[in-house]
Amino acid sequence: MIFPRKKQIDVIRPWWETPAPAKTSRSNVVLVALFASCIGGFLGVSATGGNIFHTANIVDSSSTIERAPDSVAGIARRVLPSVVSIETRSDNGGGTGSGFVIDSSGFILTNNHVIADFATNGGILQVTLNNGETYDGTIVGRESAYDLAIIKINAVNLPALEFGDSDKIAVGDAVIAIGSPLGLSGTVTSGIISAKNRPVTAGESGLDNSFINALQTDAAINPGNSGGPLVDATGAVIGVNSAIASLGTSSQTGSIGLGFAIPINQARKTADQLIKTGKATYPILGVSLDMNYTGIGAQIANSKAAILSGGPAAKAGLRAGDVIVNFEGQAIKTPDELIVAVRSKNVGDKVSLTYSRNKKEFTATLTLIAAKN
């Protein structure tokens, strides 16, 4: 008898049943067998269909990761509550930066360039703590020469950071940078001190330039890190992150492993002055330099006004056109280097320098005086 061909019916099988393939290669059989073995074991079904479930004890691990207090994680946990994000908004735009609490009554240290637009044009200055609380900030004082500023918020019992000694930091020491790069608050990066006493010029205009005798680090620092702390392996602040080097011929503006921080010993002196009086000062030789001089050294400008009457340089016999080639045993190659070296000293310090005049060298000892605000 000939039966009519039945219509093909697609059989829907449970997901755990694997239809037997008509032809498979040996490798495919192995893969299917392994899969089926896993499924069988999961479902507790034996080859004969019997139930082979047994009581299973799934153990949760109770082990924890030990983070030593001096590890990066341990230091970050202690420092982060004291680091703040700073945002300014005005008719000219806005910006973000970082800062850190230096006094539990609400005093915060940051860079001058973070709040300079607000100081000049007004607008809004907001400070956000690490816990998310936001406060309006006011400027206590600022000093563009060192690119530092103190702001205050109406808060108490804030965790303040401990100051370290930037003079004792050594090249190769481990450091951690904390701040709000690109607005990403609470960002932590680590690295080492790459160099010390780097003469760095920062600022957005010739009248507002800062000359920094900086600590150099390879810890990643990006726009928005400005004003945040650079801390050592104990969690003490040894610098205020302030500037980064960039590849001037490219569009890259992020970290290239060359970040610079203001030594905290200098920042502390300036912060104390700003809190007490709202102003700060810096030491000077009493000369105006030719910033376009291309020779070796720092040349005093060739003008009658280049030597401050009655100032340290005038008393020591320096003249317009003299070229200062050494300061306190440090060779001076550019005008920037001399400015940075002088500003690393204190008002009232006695310093020695060497200068050349008509191809002859002379030495002099001067007492630094305070610049007039």
DARAFEN-V130725 format. One record per residue. N is the residue number from 1. SS is DSSP state (H for helix, E for strand, - for the rest). Layout:
BEGIN
n=N ss=SS
n=N ss=SS
END
This chain:
BEGIN
n=1 ss=-
n=2 ss=-
n=3 ss=-
n=4 ss=-
n=5 ss=-
n=6 ss=-
n=7 ss=-
n=8 ss=-
n=9 ss=-
n=10 ss=-
n=11 ss=-
n=12 ss=-
n=13 ss=-
n=14 ss=-
n=15 ss=-
n=16 ss=-
n=17 ss=-
n=18 ss=-
n=19 ss=-
n=20 ss=-
n=21 ss=-
n=22 ss=-
n=23 ss=-
n=24 ss=-
n=25 ss=-
n=26 ss=H
n=27 ss=H
n=28 ss=H
n=29 ss=H
n=30 ss=H
n=31 ss=H
n=32 ss=H
n=33 ss=H
n=34 ss=H
n=35 ss=H
n=36 ss=H
n=37 ss=H
n=38 ss=H
n=39 ss=H
n=40 ss=H
n=41 ss=H
n=42 ss=H
n=43 ss=H
n=44 ss=-
n=45 ss=E
n=46 ss=-
n=47 ss=-
n=48 ss=-
n=49 ss=-
n=50 ss=-
n=51 ss=E
n=52 ss=-
n=53 ss=-
n=54 ss=-
n=55 ss=-
n=56 ss=-
n=57 ss=-
n=58 ss=-
n=59 ss=-
n=60 ss=-
n=61 ss=-
n=62 ss=-
n=63 ss=-
n=64 ss=-
n=65 ss=-
n=66 ss=-
n=67 ss=-
n=68 ss=-
n=69 ss=-
n=70 ss=-
n=71 ss=-
n=72 ss=H
n=73 ss=H
n=74 ss=H
n=75 ss=H
n=76 ss=H
n=77 ss=H
n=78 ss=H
n=79 ss=H
n=80 ss=H
n=81 ss=H
n=82 ss=H
n=83 ss=E
n=84 ss=E
n=85 ss=E
n=86 ss=E
n=87 ss=E
n=88 ss=E
n=89 ss=E
n=90 ss=E
n=91 ss=-
n=92 ss=-
n=93 ss=E
n=94 ss=E
n=95 ss=E
n=96 ss=E
n=97 ss=E
n=98 ss=E
n=99 ss=E
n=100 ss=E
n=101 ss=E
n=102 ss=E
n=103 ss=E
n=104 ss=-
n=105 ss=-
n=106 ss=-
n=107 ss=E
n=108 ss=E
n=109 ss=E
n=110 ss=E
n=111 ss=-
n=112 ss=H
n=113 ss=H
n=114 ss=H
n=115 ss=H
n=116 ss=H
n=117 ss=H
n=118 ss=H
n=119 ss=H
n=120 ss=H
n=121 ss=H
n=122 ss=-
n=123 ss=-
n=124 ss=E
n=125 ss=E
n=126 ss=E
n=127 ss=E
n=128 ss=E
n=129 ss=-
n=130 ss=-
n=131 ss=-
n=132 ss=-
n=133 ss=-
n=134 ss=E
n=135 ss=E
n=136 ss=E
n=137 ss=E
n=138 ss=E
n=139 ss=E
n=140 ss=E
n=141 ss=E
n=142 ss=E
n=143 ss=E
n=144 ss=-
n=145 ss=-
n=146 ss=-
n=147 ss=-
n=148 ss=E
n=149 ss=E
n=150 ss=E
n=151 ss=E
n=152 ss=E
n=153 ss=E
n=154 ss=-
n=155 ss=-
n=156 ss=-
n=157 ss=-
n=158 ss=-
n=159 ss=-
n=160 ss=-
n=161 ss=-
n=162 ss=-
n=163 ss=E
n=164 ss=-
n=165 ss=-
n=166 ss=-
n=167 ss=-
n=168 ss=-
n=169 ss=-
n=170 ss=-
n=171 ss=-
n=172 ss=-
n=173 ss=-
n=174 ss=E
n=175 ss=E
n=176 ss=E
n=177 ss=E
n=178 ss=E
n=179 ss=E
n=180 ss=-
n=181 ss=H
n=182 ss=H
n=183 ss=H
n=184 ss=-
n=185 ss=-
n=186 ss=-
n=187 ss=E
n=188 ss=E
n=189 ss=E
n=190 ss=E
n=191 ss=E
n=192 ss=E
n=193 ss=E
n=194 ss=E
n=195 ss=E
n=196 ss=E
n=197 ss=E
n=198 ss=E
n=199 ss=E
n=200 ss=E
n=201 ss=E
n=202 ss=E
n=203 ss=-
n=204 ss=-
n=205 ss=-
n=206 ss=H
n=207 ss=H
n=208 ss=H
n=209 ss=-
n=210 ss=E
n=211 ss=E
n=212 ss=E
n=213 ss=E
n=214 ss=E
n=215 ss=E
n=216 ss=E
n=217 ss=E
n=218 ss=-
n=219 ss=-
n=220 ss=-
n=221 ss=-
n=222 ss=-
n=223 ss=-
n=224 ss=-
n=225 ss=-
n=226 ss=-
n=227 ss=-
n=228 ss=-
n=229 ss=E
n=230 ss=E
n=231 ss=E
n=232 ss=-
n=233 ss=-
n=234 ss=-
n=235 ss=-
n=236 ss=-
n=237 ss=E
n=238 ss=E
n=239 ss=E
n=240 ss=E
n=241 ss=E
n=242 ss=E
n=243 ss=E
n=244 ss=E
n=245 ss=-
n=246 ss=-
n=247 ss=-
n=248 ss=-
n=249 ss=-
n=250 ss=-
n=251 ss=-
n=252 ss=-
n=253 ss=-
n=254 ss=-
n=255 ss=-
n=256 ss=-
n=257 ss=-
n=258 ss=-
n=259 ss=E
n=260 ss=E
n=261 ss=E
n=262 ss=E
n=263 ss=E
n=264 ss=H
n=265 ss=H
n=266 ss=H
n=267 ss=H
n=268 ss=H
n=269 ss=H
n=270 ss=H
n=271 ss=H
n=272 ss=H
n=273 ss=H
n=274 ss=H
n=275 ss=H
n=276 ss=H
n=277 ss=H
n=278 ss=-
n=279 ss=-
n=280 ss=-
n=281 ss=-
n=282 ss=-
n=283 ss=E
n=284 ss=E
n=285 ss=-
n=286 ss=-
n=287 ss=E
n=288 ss=-
n=289 ss=E
n=290 ss=-
n=291 ss=-
n=292 ss=-
n=293 ss=-
n=294 ss=-
n=295 ss=-
n=296 ss=-
n=297 ss=-
n=298 ss=E
n=299 ss=E
n=300 ss=E
n=301 ss=-
n=302 ss=-
n=303 ss=-
n=304 ss=H
n=305 ss=H
n=306 ss=H
n=307 ss=E
n=308 ss=-
n=309 ss=-
n=310 ss=-
n=311 ss=-
n=312 ss=H
n=313 ss=H
n=314 ss=H
n=315 ss=H
n=316 ss=H
n=317 ss=-
n=318 ss=-
n=319 ss=-
n=320 ss=-
n=321 ss=-
n=322 ss=-
n=323 ss=E
n=324 ss=E
n=325 ss=E
n=326 ss=E
n=327 ss=E
n=328 ss=-
n=329 ss=-
n=330 ss=E
n=331 ss=E
n=332 ss=-
n=333 ss=-
n=334 ss=-
n=335 ss=H
n=336 ss=H
n=337 ss=H
n=338 ss=H
n=339 ss=H
n=340 ss=H
n=341 ss=H
n=342 ss=H
n=343 ss=H
n=344 ss=-
n=345 ss=-
n=346 ss=-
n=347 ss=-
n=348 ss=-
n=349 ss=-
n=350 ss=E
n=351 ss=E
n=352 ss=E
n=353 ss=E
n=354 ss=E
n=355 ss=E
n=356 ss=E
n=357 ss=E
n=358 ss=-
n=359 ss=-
n=360 ss=E
n=361 ss=E
n=362 ss=E
n=363 ss=E
n=364 ss=E
n=365 ss=E
n=366 ss=E
n=367 ss=E
n=368 ss=-
n=369 ss=E
n=370 ss=E
n=371 ss=-
n=372 ss=-
n=373 ss=-
END
